Amino acid sequence: MYIAWAIYDGAFQAYAYWLMGSLSNNSATLSHYSGWYKSIQSAAAAIVWRLDGLKISYKGMYFSTWFILTFACCTTFYVAFFRVQEHSTDEIPVLPAEAKGEADFDDEDHSKEAYVLADTEKKTAV
């Protein structure tokens, strides 16, 4: 039974991180998402630990856990099917001033697109 819980927990965590990763390509935004996720997870663990210390019935904690899980599945359904898109539009590619002209891009590994992407990543990582 504990092995099944561990597998379920791992799958749930992997899906949560995949869902967060599909919402943005910006590392600053993703770090905020994962920070909120882990802080809510830690706060919930602390609350349950305290409820156990107050001798709240296990039946009450069981039903409250299922209520929270049902609410979380409803919000996850909304995010997964209405907010996740095939591509992210949080970064607008901008050509650097020196790449707008005819620069010397004769290296196969360093095309004009690679320079534009590198410049875009520098400007959006604020």
Sequence and secondary structure as in RCSB ss.txt:
>XXXX:A:sequence
MYIAWAIYDGAFQAYAYWLMGSLSNNSATLSHYSGWYKSIQSAAAAIVWRLDGLKISYKGMYFSTWFILTFACCT
TFYVAFFRVQEHSTDEIPVLPAEAKGEADFDDEDHSKEAYVLADTEKKTAV
>XXXX:A:secstr
 HHHHHHHHHHHHHHHHHHHHHH S HHHHHHHHHHHHHHHHHHHHHHHHHHHTT  HHHHHHHHHHHHHHHHHH
HHHIIIII  SS  SS     HHHHS      SSS HHHHHHHHHHHHH  
